Amino acid sequence: MPRAYTVVLIIPTGIGAAIGGYAGDGLPVARAIAQVADTLITHPNVLNGAQLYWPMPNTLYVEGFALDQWAAGQWGLQPVHQNRVGLLLDQAIEPELRLRHLQVADAARATLGLTLTDYVVTDAPLNVAIRTSTSGASWGTIGNPDSLLRAAERLIKEAKAEAIAVVARFPEPENSGVLEAYRHGQGVDPLAGAEAVISHLIVRTFQIPAAHAPALSPLAVDPQLSPRSAAEELGYTFLPCVLVGLSRAPQFVTTATSGTIWADQVDAIVVPATACGGAAVLSFSQTPTQIITVGENQTRMQVTPEQLGIKAIQVNSYLEALGVLVAHKAGLDPNSLRPNILSLNQLKSY
């Protein structure tokens, strides 16, 4: 029998991806690929839709820094039945907003049956700041990273947390034009880059699954809201999808055990055509893994496979990418499905 067909789906965060750059709008792509792949490995930016989510038994929820480590062969992914999720709250969150998030955690326990530990509040405000690069991509900083790490360590050591959900108080966007563009489906998520910094720091330090949900004041109703941004307008919090994702997120290991998934088991990776400069893509470019780039998913980056000397199958849409994955899984050359097939050429004589 053929071995399991494993696909990695990457849509980098904070770069204004036309698909996957908003409120969980990459999730339909993941759902479709999960029907082709035996195992799909992707990251929170693809699967998180604020209060919306879609559990897929064959899909692994892997934080971005961990994904890079795994792609480089440094870590393995160990699937689990469940994780004890620890909730980490920023001291800067106002009392009412904090209560809203605690009620979400209780709802996840009572309605979804998730296992959560006691929560912890940081001993100082995290002081998250939002930044935008000259390319338009978003990023950010944490004023008190030590406070974040102390709180995470308490959850791991005292509460025996196996994964950590962080809720940090984010500043209200100062540039109303950037926020308006995002809500209308035309801009870059202004929060995504700073969110990645928070989860990266915890995963890098403790080698434990982590993901982040920002705490923000509710926005005024906008009748011109884009469907791609609408998931973030449904309530007071973006936490539900994070708790669901972390509840089944794989653990990170450095030694092989039964069922561990390593990067050399990956058959194909799907990525936006202009976002090929990430560490995971560069790692897979040095392996036999088939790289598929999607031209329709435009981003603020301009890093193509040609610029990096990466061999890839270039397609226009995710619908076309699905066809390539089906052919690849079947062991077919995708070119055999085209009307014109070139004849073989003889290798040049020495």
Disulfide bonds with the S-S distance in Angstrom:
none
